[in-house]
Amino acid sequence: MNVYQNILDRKSTGKKQFAILIDPDKCTVESAIRIANLANKNSVDYIFIGGSLLTNGNLHECIKTLKANCSKPVVLFPGNTLQIDEHADAILFLSLISGRNAELLIGKHVIAAPILKEKKIETISCGYMLIESGNTTTALYMSNTHPIPHHKNDIAACTALAGEMLGLKLIYMDAGSGAQMPVTAEMIRAVRNEISLPIIVGGGIKTPEQVKAALKAGADMIVVGNAIEKDEGVIGALAGAVSEYKK
């Protein structure tokens, strides 16, 4: 499957999409099987895997288990260049366009590019925007960058527009793991009004109401991770909220 083309095709027909995010550091064989089964039973479109840290070397085993038990595409959402595995279906090639850390704009990409080419992983260039969420998330700390203030909709819109003009294929607006508050509907709407690219929104989303608010504002895909770590049972309710927007 060409993951990016699938994202585009669904967007073109108005079908909203849902991804669950798994941190390989917190993933066991047992939890991967449980989540895979829940993804199969519910309207989950993609399984993202990655984290700001990688301490236990569990990435390969986690992907292997997910793919053995689930029909959904597994997409790398890497926190660093160590989080590359050829068994994934695709990788979000993240450029942190909200920050000014050159290593995360292009530096790490230079190191990763030949590895990705060798492993023949579908590579999807993605403008990654960290949004202020009410606390210091792991992503903020590890990236050593300032997030876009949660009420500065104009900055977010112009940043996303610049990413589109640079030729990036996706825009990912992320409040970060453990965020106190998700990206606001007003900010999502401001970005949607400026760009035609698919918009992914994640971080701090815990309820069906928050899912619906983000989708109504213009998000094309919702990503949930932390809420699922706390209660895997919410997958059904959150996926159901996205399904209401699938035509």
N, C-alpha and C positions, 0 to 999 in steps of 0.2 A: 504493500500500500504506500502511495505517496501521501504522507501525512499532511503536508502543506496544501496540496491540491484538494484534499478532503476538507480541510478547514475552509478554503475558499469556496468550494462547492456548497457547503452547508450555509455559509454566510450569504451567498448569492440567492439562496432560496428562503432566507429568513429563519433558518433553523439555528436556535441558540445551542450552545455546547457546554458540556460539563466535564471537568477533569478533577481527579483527586490526586493530591500530592503526597508522596511517601518519602520520608527521610530514611535513607539506607542505614544510618546509625541506629535508628530505632526499629528497624525491620528485622523480624525473625522469620524463619521458614513458616512457622505456624501463623503469624499475623499476615504474612504475604498471601497465604492460601485463603485465609478468611476474607481479606480485602478483595482478592481476585474473584471469589465466589459472589461477594456482594456486588462487585462491578458487573459481573455477568447477569445478575438478577435484576439490576436496576439500570436506569438510562445513563450510564457512564460512557463517555465518548473516548476519553484518553486517561492513561495513568502516567502522571509526571513523577519522576524520581530524581532526588537530589537534595542537597542541603548546604548550608554555609560552611559546615565542617564535615570532615570525613575521617573518623577515628578508628573504625573497627574493620575496614576493608571488606565490608559486607555487600558492596554494590553489585558485584557480579552474581552472587548467590541470590540476591533479592530479585534481580531482573530475570534470572533463569527460572526461579520459582513462579514469578508472576506470569511469564509467557507460557509456562507449562500448564497453568491453571486458568488462564484468562484469554479471551479472544480480542481484547481491547489493545490498541497500539500503546506501546511503552515508550515514552519520550523523556530523554535526559533533560533535566533542568539543573545544570551544573553550577556548583558554587566555586569550583576551581578546575584546573586542567587535569586533576587526578580523576575526576568524575566522568570518565569516558569509557564506554563499554560497547563493543561492536555488536552485541546482541540486542541492543535497543533498536527501535524502529526509526528513530530520528533524534536529533538534538536541537534544543533551542540555543543558538549561538548568540549569547547575550552580550550586548554592548550597553553598559550602564550610562545611558545618555543623560540621566538626571544629575550625575555627579561630575567631578572634574579630576577624577583619579585616572591618569592616562593608562595605567596598567589594566584597568577594567573597561577602558574605551577601545583599546587596540593591543596593548602589550601582551596580555595572556592569549589573545587570539592568534598572534604570530606563532606562539609555541604550539597551540592546539591544532592549527590548520593542517600541517603535514600529517599529523596523527589521524585526523578525521578523513583526510583524503585517502590515506593508506587503508583505513578500516572501512571505507565506502559507506559511512553513515550519512543518511539524509540530513543535511545541515540547513536549518532555517534561521536566517538572520533576524534578530529580535531586538528592538529598542526597549531596554529595561528601565523603568522609571520607579524609583523608590519614593513613596509618598509618606509624609509625616503621619504617624498613627497614634500618638499619645504617649509612647514610651520608646526606649532605645531597643530596637530589635537586633537579633543576631546579624542580619544582613547589613544593617547600618554600621554596626561595630566592626564587622569584618571588612567592609568595603572602605571604611575610613572616609565616608562622604556625608554631605548634608542632604537630607531628603527635601523634596519639594513641599513647602508648607501646605497643610491640608486645605487651607482656604484660598490659596493662590491659583485659581483656576486658569488665569491667563498664562501663567508660567508653564503650567502643565500642557495647555493647548499648544503653545508655541514650541515647547520641547518635542512633543509628539509630531508636530508638523515638520520640524527640522529632521526628525528621524525618517519620516516618509520621504522627504526630499533627498535624503542621503541614500535612499534605495533600500532601506530596511523593509522586511516583509510583514512584521507583526509589531504591535505595541503592547507591552505588558506593564500594567499599572499595579504596583504591589505595595501594600501597607506593611508587609513583612509578617513572618511567623510570630504568633503571639501578640499581634497588634491589638490595642485597646479599642480602636475604631477602624472600620473599613474605609476605603476610598469613598468619598461622598458622591452622591448621585449628581450633584451640580458639577463636580470636576469631570466625571465621566461624560456628562452631556457636553461640556465645553470642548473636550477632546474629540468627541464624536462629530461635533459640528465642523471641525477643522480638517479631519483626515478621513480617507476612505479605507484605510487598512483595517484588518481585523483587530479588535481590541480585546485583550485578555485582562481580567481583573481578579486579584486575589489578595489575601491577607485580612484577617479580622472578620471574615464572613462566617456566621454561625447559625443563622436562622433562614427559613424559607423567605421571610419578609425581606431580609437583606439581599438575598439572591434576586428576588423579583425587582427590587428597587434598582439594582445595578443593571439588570437586563433592560428594564424599561428606559433607563437613562442612555443606553446605547452600547453596553458591553455585548460582545459576541460570544465570549466564553468565560465561565466562572471557574476558578480554581480554589479548592478547599483542602487544607492540610491539617492545621492544628486542631480544628474542631473534631476531625475524624480520629486523630490520635487519642482524644479524650473520650470519644464515644463513636465507635464504628457504626453504630446503629443509625446515626444521622444521615448516612449516605442516601438512604431511601427517601427521606423527607426532602433533602436538598436537591437530589436528582429529580424528584417529582416536581419541585418548583420550576426547574429549568424546562422540564417536559411540557409545561403549560405554554411555553413559548415556541415549541417545535411544531411547525405547521405541517 
